């Protein structure tokens, strides 16, 4: 147990070093929340008595956003996580499970079909935890924080949400709005949850976003009626 704690401490330090300059949507507190959610989901899914799985889940949650394409400053940063796992001497089978989770977690990978097929429970738990932090009150705050950091238009009724997005289209943010991101991604996440525990928790957060958008559109149009 002592060695696991040492590796986790080093992973936490890596998160602090690698993500301290990010905007609030993808900063260390986001990672701490995802880690806590993932461990909580793992307990709900009956994995608390499996220390190997709990370690894989915690490390994957901690490391999942390091080297994110949206924040890359140098191509070499794509290998930070793999290099870290080598340096701390993690067993090969655990390392491969962690890297497999991280590489397939993104929504863009789901759009490309890379997250379909047979998924491990560990993968589902970490992905669900990350997606839970993308919806609800926290998700709303993160969405606007990211949009503000990239100077993305708040809302423009003339720009409609894109439907049937491909991976390439999703990664191109030109001519889009912050509010459209709710329709293109965030409101879809509830139905993409992989675990029973994740699905249950997503319900409340999803409803909160729907209520927020209803109020947002009413205030935007200055009316008492919902208009899209």
C-alpha positions, 0 to 999 in steps of 0.5 A, spaced: 500 500 500 505 504 501 508 504 494 501 505 491 501 511 495 508 513 493 506 513 485 499 516 487 503 522 490 507 523 484 502 523 479 498 528 483 505 532 483 505 531 475 498 534 475 500 540 478 506 541 474 503 539 467 496 543 468 497 549 473 497 554 467 490 551 464 484 555 464 479 553 469 475 548 465 481 543 465 485 545 471 488 540 477 481 541 481 478 538 475 482 532 475 481 532 483 474 531 482 474 526 476 479 522 481 474 522 487 468 521 482 471 515 479 473 512 486 466 513 488 463 510 482 468 504 483 465 503 490 458 503 487 460 498 482 463 493 487 471 494 486 473 497 493 475 490 495 480 490 488 486 494 490 489 493 483 483 496 479 482 501 484 489 503 483 488 503 475 482 507 476 485 512 480 491 513 476 487 513 470 483 519 472 489 523 475 493 522 468 487 522 463 488 530 461 495 530 461 497 531 454 490 533 452 490 536 444 487 542 446 493 544 451 499 541 447 505 546 447 510 541 444 508 534 440 513 531 446 508 532 451 503 527 448 508 522 451 508 525 458 504 519 461 507 513 458 514 516 460 511 517 467 508 510 468 515 507 466 519 512 471 515 510 477 516 502 475 508 500 474 507 493 472 506 492 465 499 490 465 497 496 470 500 501 465 497 498 459 490 498 462 491 505 464 494 507 457 488 504 454 483 507 458 486 514 457 487 513 449 479 512 448 476 516 453 475 522 449 468 524 446 472 525 439 474 518 440 466 516 441 464 519 435 470 516 431 468 509 434 474 508 438 470 507 444 465 502 442 466 495 442 468 491 449 470 496 454 472 494 461 469 496 467 475 500 469 474 504 463 467 505 464 468 508 471 473 513 469 470 515 463 463 516 466 467 520 472 470 525 467 463 526 463 459 527 470 464 533 471 462 535 464 455 536 466 450 539 471 452 545 475 460 544 474 459 542 467 456 549 465 461 553 469 467 549 465 463 550 459 463 557 459 470 558 462 473 554 456 469 558 451 471 565 455 478 562 455 478 561 447 474 567 446 468 563 443 461 567 442 457 566 447 450 565 443 448 567 436 441 564 434 443 564 427 449 559 428 445 552 429 448 546 433 451 541 428 448 535 428 451 528 426 458 530 428 464 527 425 471 527 429 474 532 425 468 536 425 468 536 433 475 538 433 474 544 429 471 549 433 470 555 428 464 559 427 461 555 433 458 558 440 459 556 447 451 554 448 451 550 442 456 545 445 451 543 450 447 541 444 453 538 440 456 534 446 453 535 453 446 534 453 448 527 449 453 525 455 447 522 459 446 516 454 453 515 453 454 513 460 457 506 461 456 504 468 449 503 472 452 508 477 454 513 472 447 513 469 444 514 475 448 520 477 448 523 470 440 524 471 440 529 476 446 533 472 442 532 466 436 535 468 439 541 471 442 543 464 436 543 461 433 547 466 439 552 465 438 552 458 431 554 458 432 559 463 438 562 458 434 562 452 428 566 456 433 571 458 436 571 451 430 573 448 427 577 453 421 573 453 417 569 458 417 563 453 422 558 451 425 560 444 430 556 440 
